C-alpha cells in the first residue's frame, strides 16, 4: 500500500534524521521525499500498516494525506 504524508522535512539535517528513523521503523518499506513539493511529501510503499502516530517524533511533523 502507498501512504502519502505532508511533512515539515525542509532541510538536509531533517532529511537525514527522517531517513535514519524510517530505516529503523520500516526496514522492509520503500520511501522517498519530494522536497520540491510545497508540502514536502513523504511517500511510503509498505505492506505493513502505517499511521501518523507511528512516525511521530520531535524533529519533524507529518500528516497523512488522502
N, C-alpha and C positions, 0 to 999 in steps of 0.2 A: 504494500500500500504506500502511496505517496502522501506525505504530510508537508504542508506549507505553513511557514511561520513568518510573521513580521518580527524583526529583531532590532535591537539597538547596537548591533555589532557594526561599528563605523570606523574602527581604527585597526591597524595591524596587530596591536597588542591584544585587543579584544578578540580578533580573529584567531590568533594563536591559542588563546585561552579556550575559546569555543571549540576549536578542533581537538585540543587535548581532552576537554570534558566529554565531547562526543565519542572519542575513541574509547574512553573508559566506560561510558554509559551504554553505548550502542556498538559493540565491537563487530557485529555482523551486518550493520546497516551501511548504506552509502548516503552521503550527503554532500551538498555544496551550498555556498553562499553566493548571492548576487548583490554585491555591494554597490553596483551601478544603479540598481533599482532604488527608488525613493524610500521603500520600506525595508531595505537591507534584508532581502528574502533569504530564508534558510529552507531548502528542500531536503527532505529525508525520505529515502526509499528503504522501508523496513518491513519485514514480515511480522515483527513484534508491534504491539500497540504502543503508541507514544502519546503523551499528553504534555501540556504546558507545565504541569506540576513536576513531571519527571525532569524537565530541563531547567527548572527554577534554580537560580544561582545569584551570587552577589555582584557579578561583573556585567552581565547583560540581561536585558528583558526580552521575552518573546511572547507573542500572541498568535495562536493558531488561526489561520485564515480558512474560510470555507471555499 
